[in-house]
Amino acid sequence: MLETSARLLRLLSLLQKQRDWAGPELAERLGISTRTLRTDIERLRTLGYPVHAQPGVAGGYRLGAGAALPPLLLDDDEAVAVAVGLRTAAGGSVAGIEEASVGALVKLEQVLPSRLRHRVNAMQSAVVAVPGSGPTVDGEVLTAVAAAIRAHERLRFGYSSRASEESVRTTEPHRLVTWGRRWYLVAWDNDRDDWRTFRVDRMKPRTPTGPRFAPRELPFEDVADYVRSRVGTAVWRYSAWIRVHASAEYVIARMPVPITPEPIDDDTCLITVGSDDPQQLALWIGMLGVDFVVLDAPELANALRMLGDRFHRAAASVD
C-alpha cells in the first residue's frame, strides 16, 4: 500500500482525470478499503479540495470547483501537451486569451523539469505557423461549450447562419473540432432531429444549460472527417457546381478543401465546392491548372471575370 502522502497525490490525480468515480472503483485503483478512501477524501477536503460525495448505489465522488485554484497534478505527457497548447494559444484564434496564455506558460515553464523543457522546445522549434486572418472565437464561449460536452448537458445558443439568419438552437453537444482558425461544434440538433455542425464563432450560448442526456451513437466513425465533409459545402457562404476537365483523383489531390467529386469519365468530373469569399473560390479552382466550366455560381463567375481581366492587364504590361 502506498504511504499516505503518496496515496493522497495519487487520489488527487485520479479525481482530476475523470469527472465521476464510484467509491469501490476508486478504492480498488488505490489498493485500499472504502473506509480508508473516505478518510483520504476528508484529508483532501481539509487541504481545500472540494470533493463532493453522492450517496447511494449510483453514488460516488467528484472533484468540484473551489474558491481558489488548487495545484494540478500533471504527468510528463500532460505537462508537455499543456505547454505546447499554451504557446499555440498565445497567437491563436481564441480571442482574449493571448495574454493569459503567456502568463500561464511562464508559470508552467518555471516548474517544468529540464527534460520536459527540452521536449517542449524541440516540438515548438519543429513547428512553423503560417500567419493569417480569420474569425476568432470568444474564450468564454469555447469554455461554455466544452463544459456542456464534458457534463453531457444540453446546450442552448443563439446562432447566426452563413446567410445572417438568427435562430435559437437546442442541442446535445458531442465534440469540438478545430480546423485552421475555425472551431466547429458537432451536435445533435433536438429541434431538427438530426446531426448538425455549427461554427462556434457564430454561437452565443444561453445559460443555464439544459438537463443531462445520454450520448447518442454516432452515425459516422470519425468526427473530424464528418466536419471536413460538411465544411466543403454546407458551412460556406458561397458554393459552386463545376465541371472540371480532370480525373476525380487529380482534383482531390490538389484542392485545399475536402470535396467528393462525381466522376463523369476518366478525364472529367463534377464537383461542388464552397468558400466564404468568391474570389478565394476562384483562386482555388484556378490553382487546379486545368480547364473547367462553372455550371451554377454567378458570384464565382463574376470573380473569375474580374481576376481574368486583372491577369490580362498584368500580362499586357510586359509586352
VOMIFI-157668 format. One line per field, with one value per residue (C-alpha): x, y negated, z negated; residue number from 1. Coordinates in steps of 0.5 Angstrom, whole numbers, padded with zeros to 4 digits, always signed. Layout:
REM VOMIFI-157668
c1 (X, ...)
c2 (Y, ...)
c3 (Z, ...)
num (NUM, ...)
This chain:
REM VOMIFI-157668
c1 (+0000, +0002, +0005, -0001, +0002, +0004, -0003, -0007, -0003, -0005, -0012, -0012, -0009, -0015, -0020, -0017, -0017, -0024, -0031, -0034, -0032, -0035, -0032, -0031, -0027, -0023, -0021, -0019, -0015, -0011, -0011, -0014, -0021, -0027, -0026, -0019, -0022, -0027, -0021, -0017, -0023, -0023, -0016, -0016, -0022, -0018, -0013, -0018, -0020, -0028, -0029, -0037, -0040, -0046, -0049, -0053, -0052, -0050, -0046, -0039, -0034, -0033, -0028, -0031, -0029, -0027, -0026, -0019, -0015, -0011, -0005, -0006, -0002, +0000, +0004, +0010, +0006, +0000, +0005, +0008, +0002, -0001, +0006, +0005, -0002, -0001, +0005, +0000, -0006, -0001, -0002, -0008, -0015, -0019, -0020, -0018, -0013, -0007, -0004, -0007, -0004, +0003, +0002, +0000, +0006, +0011, +0009, +0009, +0016, +0019, +0017, +0018, +0024, +0030, +0028, +0021, +0023, +0027, +0022, +0017, +0023, +0024, +0017, +0016, +0022, +0020, +0013, +0012, +0005, +0003, +0000, -0007, -0013, -0020, -0026, -0024, -0028, -0029, -0025, -0032, -0036, -0031, -0030, -0038, -0039, -0033, -0036, -0043, -0040, -0036, -0042, -0047, -0051, -0056, -0053, -0058, -0055, -0057, -0054, -0052, -0052, -0048, -0054, -0054, -0061, -0062, -0064, -0064, -0062, -0062, -0057, -0054, -0046, -0042, -0035, -0031, -0027, -0021, -0019, -0015, -0017, -0024, -0028, -0034, -0039, -0041, -0048, -0055, -0060, -0066, -0071, -0069, -0068, -0061, -0054, -0051, -0044, -0044, -0039, -0037, -0035, -0043, -0045, -0048, -0049, -0055, -0055, -0057, -0055, -0060, -0061, -0056, -0057, -0054, -0050, -0052, -0049, -0045, -0047, -0040, -0034, -0029, -0032, -0026, -0028, -0035, -0033, -0029, -0034, -0039, -0035, -0034, -0041, -0046, -0042, -0039, -0043, -0042, -0042, -0041, -0042, -0037, -0035, -0027, -0023, -0019, -0020, -0023, -0016, -0013, -0018, -0018, -0010, -0010, -0016, -0014, -0021, -0024, -0029, -0032, -0032, -0037, -0033, -0036, -0031, -0023, -0022, -0028, -0031, -0037, -0035, -0039, -0034, -0035, -0032, -0034, -0030, -0032, -0025, -0022, -0026, -0024, -0016, -0017, -0021, -0015, -0010, -0012, -0009, -0014, -0020, -0027, -0034, -0038, -0045, -0048, -0045, -0046, -0041, -0036, -0037, -0036, -0030, -0027, -0028, -0025, -0019, -0018, -0018, -0013, -0009, -0009, -0008, -0002, +0001, +0000, +0004, +0010, +0009)
c2 (+0000, -0007, -0012, -0017, -0023, -0019, -0016, -0023, -0025, -0019, -0020, -0027, -0026, -0021, -0026, -0030, -0025, -0023, -0027, -0022, -0016, -0010, -0009, -0002, -0003, -0009, -0005, +0001, -0003, -0006, +0001, -0001, +0000, -0004, -0006, -0009, -0012, -0016, -0018, -0020, -0024, -0028, -0030, -0033, -0037, -0040, -0042, -0046, -0041, -0041, -0033, -0032, -0026, -0023, -0017, -0011, -0006, -0010, -0015, -0017, -0022, -0028, -0034, -0040, -0048, -0052, -0059, -0058, -0054, -0048, -0046, -0041, -0034, -0033, -0027, -0028, -0028, -0032, -0038, -0038, -0038, -0044, -0048, -0047, -0049, -0055, -0057, -0056, -0060, -0066, -0067, -0063, -0064, -0064, -0072, -0075, -0069, -0071, -0075, -0070, -0064, -0068, -0068, -0061, -0059, -0063, -0060, -0053, -0053, -0055, -0049, -0044, -0039, -0040, -0034, -0037, -0044, -0040, -0037, -0043, -0047, -0041, -0041, -0048, -0049, -0044, -0047, -0054, -0057, -0061, -0068, -0069, -0072, -0069, -0069, -0069, -0065, -0068, -0064, -0064, -0061, -0056, -0054, -0054, -0049, -0045, -0044, -0042, -0037, -0034, -0034, -0031, -0037, -0040, -0047, -0052, -0058, -0064, -0062, -0066, -0062, -0064, -0068, -0072, -0069, -0069, -0063, -0059, -0052, -0047, -0041, -0035, -0037, -0032, -0035, -0041, -0041, -0046, -0047, -0052, -0058, -0056, -0052, -0047, -0044, -0037, -0036, -0033, -0038, -0037, -0041, -0039, -0031, -0031, -0032, -0039, -0042, -0049, -0055, -0057, -0064, -0065, -0062, -0066, -0060, -0062, -0060, -0056, -0049, -0044, -0037, -0032, -0027, -0020, -0021, -0018, -0013, -0017, -0015, -0017, -0014, -0020, -0027, -0030, -0027, -0029, -0036, -0036, -0033, -0038, -0044, -0043, -0046, -0047, -0052, -0056, -0063, -0061, -0055, -0053, -0047, -0046, -0041, -0040, -0037, -0032, -0026, -0026, -0023, -0029, -0034, -0031, -0031, -0039, -0042, -0046, -0044, -0037, -0035, -0029, -0029, -0026, -0022, -0023, -0019, -0018, -0025, -0029, -0030, -0035, -0038, -0042, -0047, -0053, -0059, -0065, -0069, -0068, -0071, -0066, -0060, -0063, -0062, -0055, -0053, -0057, -0053, -0046, -0048, -0045, -0047, -0048, -0050, -0054, -0051, -0054, -0060, -0067, -0070, -0066, -0067, -0075, -0074, -0070, -0075, -0080, -0076, -0075, -0082, -0083, -0078, -0080, -0087, -0085, -0081, -0086, -0091, -0087, -0086)
c3 (+0000, +0002, -0004, -0006, -0003, +0004, +0004, +0003, +0009, +0013, +0011, +0013, +0020, +0021, +0019, +0024, +0029, +0029, +0027, +0023, +0019, +0016, +0009, +0010, +0016, +0014, +0007, +0012, +0016, +0010, +0007, +0000, -0003, -0002, -0009, -0008, -0002, -0006, -0011, -0005, -0002, -0008, -0008, -0002, -0004, -0010, -0005, -0001, +0005, +0005, +0006, +0007, +0005, +0008, +0003, +0006, +0011, +0016, +0012, +0012, +0012, +0016, +0015, +0015, +0017, +0011, +0009, +0011, +0016, +0013, +0015, +0021, +0022, +0029, +0032, +0037, +0043, +0040, +0038, +0045, +0048, +0044, +0045, +0053, +0052, +0049, +0053, +0059, +0056, +0055, +0062, +0064, +0066, +0059, +0057, +0051, +0048, +0051, +0045, +0040, +0044, +0044, +0036, +0035, +0040, +0036, +0029, +0032, +0035, +0028, +0025, +0031, +0030, +0035, +0039, +0041, +0042, +0048, +0050, +0051, +0054, +0059, +0061, +0062, +0066, +0071, +0072, +0076, +0076, +0082, +0080, +0083, +0081, +0080, +0075, +0067, +0062, +0055, +0050, +0045, +0051, +0052, +0045, +0044, +0050, +0048, +0041, +0043, +0047, +0041, +0037, +0042, +0041, +0047, +0050, +0052, +0056, +0061, +0068, +0074, +0080, +0086, +0089, +0083, +0080, +0073, +0069, +0062, +0062, +0057, +0058, +0055, +0056, +0058, +0060, +0061, +0068, +0070, +0077, +0078, +0075, +0074, +0069, +0070, +0066, +0068, +0064, +0064, +0066, +0062, +0066, +0073, +0070, +0074, +0073, +0075, +0075, +0072, +0073, +0066, +0067, +0069, +0063, +0057, +0051, +0046, +0039, +0035, +0039, +0040, +0037, +0038, +0043, +0045, +0051, +0058, +0062, +0068, +0075, +0077, +0075, +0075, +0072, +0076, +0083, +0082, +0081, +0087, +0091, +0088, +0089, +0096, +0098, +0092, +0088, +0093, +0095, +0103, +0106, +0114, +0118, +0123, +0129, +0128, +0134, +0130, +0126, +0119, +0116, +0119, +0116, +0110, +0109, +0111, +0108, +0101, +0098, +0098, +0103, +0106, +0114, +0118, +0124, +0131, +0134, +0133, +0135, +0133, +0126, +0123, +0116, +0111, +0107, +0102, +0099, +0095, +0101, +0108, +0110, +0106, +0109, +0116, +0114, +0111, +0118, +0122, +0118, +0121, +0127, +0132, +0136, +0132, +0133, +0128, +0128, +0123, +0119, +0121, +0115, +0118, +0125, +0123, +0119, +0125, +0130, +0125, +0124, +0131, +0133, +0128, +0130, +0137, +0136, +0132, +0137, +0142, +0139, +0140, +0148)
num (1, 2, 3, 4, 5, 6, 7, 8, 9, 10, 11, 12, 13, 14, 15, 16, 17, 18, 19, 20, 21, 22, 23, 24, 25, 26, 27, 28, 29, 30, 31, 32, 33, 34, 35, 36, 37, 38, 39, 40, 41, 42, 43, 44, 45, 46, 47, 48, 49, 50, 51, 52, 53, 54, 55, 56, 57, 58, 59, 60, 61, 62, 63, 64, 65, 66, 67, 68, 69, 70, 71, 72, 73, 74, 75, 76, 77, 78, 79, 80, 81, 82, 83, 84, 85, 86, 87, 88, 89, 90, 91, 92, 93, 94, 95, 96, 97, 98, 99, 100, 101, 102, 103, 104, 105, 106, 107, 108, 109, 110, 111, 112, 113, 114, 115, 116, 117, 118, 119, 120, 121, 122, 123, 124, 125, 126, 127, 128, 129, 130, 131, 132, 133, 134, 135, 136, 137, 138, 139, 140, 141, 142, 143, 144, 145, 146, 147, 148, 149, 150, 151, 152, 153, 154, 155, 156, 157, 158, 159, 160, 161, 162, 163, 164, 165, 166, 167, 168, 169, 170, 171, 172, 173, 174, 175, 176, 177, 178, 179, 180, 181, 182, 183, 184, 185, 186, 187, 188, 189, 190, 191, 192, 193, 194, 195, 196, 197, 198, 199, 200, 201, 202, 203, 204, 205, 206, 207, 208, 209, 210, 211, 212, 213, 214, 215, 216, 217, 218, 219, 220, 221, 222, 223, 224, 225, 226, 227, 228, 229, 230, 231, 232, 233, 234, 235, 236, 237, 238, 239, 240, 241, 242, 243, 244, 245, 246, 247, 248, 249, 250, 251, 252, 253, 254, 255, 256, 257, 258, 259, 260, 261, 262, 263, 264, 265, 266, 267, 268, 269, 270, 271, 272, 273, 274, 275, 276, 277, 278, 279, 280, 281, 282, 283, 284, 285, 286, 287, 288, 289, 290, 291, 292, 293, 294, 295, 296, 297, 298, 299, 300, 301, 302, 303, 304, 305, 306, 307, 308, 309, 310, 311, 312, 313, 314, 315, 316, 317, 318, 319)
